[in-house]
Amino acid sequence: MFVDHPLIRRGAIEDRDYQRNIATSCLKRSTLVVLPTGMGKTVIAARVIAEILQTHGGRVLFLAPTKPLVEQHAATLRVTLTVAPERIAVFTGEVAAPEDRELLWRESKIVVSTPQVVRNDVKQGRVSLEGVSLIIFDEAHRSVGNYAYVEVAAAYKDNPAGLVLGMTASPGNEAATILDVCGNLGIEGVEIRTEDDPDVVSYVHDIDVERIIVEPPEAAQEIRSQLKKVLDDQIDRLKACGFLQDVERPITKDLLLAGQQIRARLDSGERQGPVFTAATAQAVAMKANHGIELAETQGMEALRSYLDRTEAEANSRADRQFLSRPEVLKARQLASESKTEHPKVRKVLWAVREQFLKKPDSRVIVFTHYRDMSEQVTRELATLPGIRPARFVGQATRGDDVGLKQREQVDMIQRFKAGDHNVLVCTAVGEEGLDIPATDLVVFYEPIPSEIRTIQRRGRTGRTRAGRVIMLVTRGTRDEAYLYSSRRKERRMHVELERLRRDLRQKIFVGQPTGETFVQMKPGERLERMRGIARGETTPAKLPRKPGQAKLPDY
């Protein structure tokens, strides 16, 4: 079943219940749509645009925070809608000069733009929002503070007939935060969906999540022992300076918080000795902590690159103190002499090779948290026959590691879609925003503690057909802590989203999917469901779910 509408190309949009229900709600009132990555926010936007242009006329303004997203949305609308392509304009600082934008604005039915350009053009009087029937704010959670979305929305509030559609996958967990966004955009209603909701669940394909445990290399354990001495010494120094005194076993989060407290005291003008001592100790502790993580969960090459880079860029007291420690010198020697790489590297090669042996036309994404590992994994994958990997990183250039410009990112995704590359090795830039196509396999080189980022990574598969996720975990390391942290947060998120609906309903209109959600189950049913997940008896790939039953990954 496809959407049948005069302004939507035949066969372009599948008619999905939740997208239809949300689009209908968006046509009644200005609405914030909260949907996970991969569930079709842009499709909903296209349905709303088509109906607004058909019934109200006027002009539609589609705002997105980055140039690649602007171009991506414009391309999607051109192939989805029957609006003449030349009447869908792109506004960015690079695409059109100010005098050209004024003419394009008058001649276009849809303008897709970064918000800064529109804000400036409105201020300069080059364009007017008076004839705009609909404004769409992509990544609407940015609509706080002095971000350009807020100013554009303020200018648009003078248009009583105008409609607003906000879209986000990451709204925050507090009702006050969402209400702040809604107030800034002039939004009157909220539509929240997860893949467990009854009007969504039949469109979600199973994802088989496989956890692979590996043992840390022997060299990593000795390196950890050496760097742990440095870390413990610095923690003792911090405690002597009055920080971390109430924390028995500080972790990375505690060290970061101590750093914020130290900087706040320095910024306030405090110039006493203990604060400077604490600043150096915190910086050295972070370096030792990072070295331990690289040795345990990434590999010797990543650790060597980090230590070499620290030496090459050493320009602070903390750098010099860290590098001169005998334990660090010993760790560098062990890393240099190690002839074995982390077993995760072999597991990545095995997983990718196995996937292409089963399905030669596969598309695969490998996620790595660190750039050094993305480079190493790409290089190793290129040695496999039939594998054409590409490294997909952000724009920042770090030393000799040159980032990808936004245009290069878009081009690389197009080559991945076309099959020129069949494996993308991505850092965090591949988790959200850009329209990376559905894949057959997603490999996590390491777990990450963020449930949102985990869901976004996992959402790169299972979109149009069943998919697989392989998660590599080093036993006895922070990999395990991150794994369980992410799983715990994700389970809590299912409960929190229902609470969010309830809390928001007291202040604003909240659409409610029909049927029974996981949180609405009776306590006994919910408990049995969770026990089944814990026992490994209930996973997306093994048991069919009742409508509304939670689809929580068993990893």
Secondary structure by P-SEA (a helix, b strand, c coil): ccccccccccccccccaaaaaaaaaaaacbbbbbbcccccaaaaaaaaaaaaaaccccbbbbbbccaaaaaaaaaaaaaccccccccccccccccccaaaaaaaaaaccbbbbcaaaaaaaaaacccccccccbbbbccccccccccaaaaaaaaacccccbbbbbbbccccccaaaaaaaaaaacccbbbbbccccccccccccbbbbbbbbbbccaaaaaaaaaaaaaaaaaaaaaaaaccccccccccaaaaaaaaaaaaaaaaaccccaaaaaaaaaaaaaaaaaaaaaaaccccaaaaaaaaaaaaaacccaaaaaaaacaaaaaaaaaaaacccccaaaaaaaaaaaaaaaacccbbbbbbbccaaaaaaaaaaaaaccccbbbbbbcccccccbbbbcaaaaaaaaaaaaaccccccccccccccccccccccbbbcccccccaaaaaaaaacccccccbbbbbbbbcccaaaaaaaaaaaaaaaaaaaaaaaaaaaaacbbbbbbcccccccccaaaaaaaaaaaaacccccccccccccccccccc
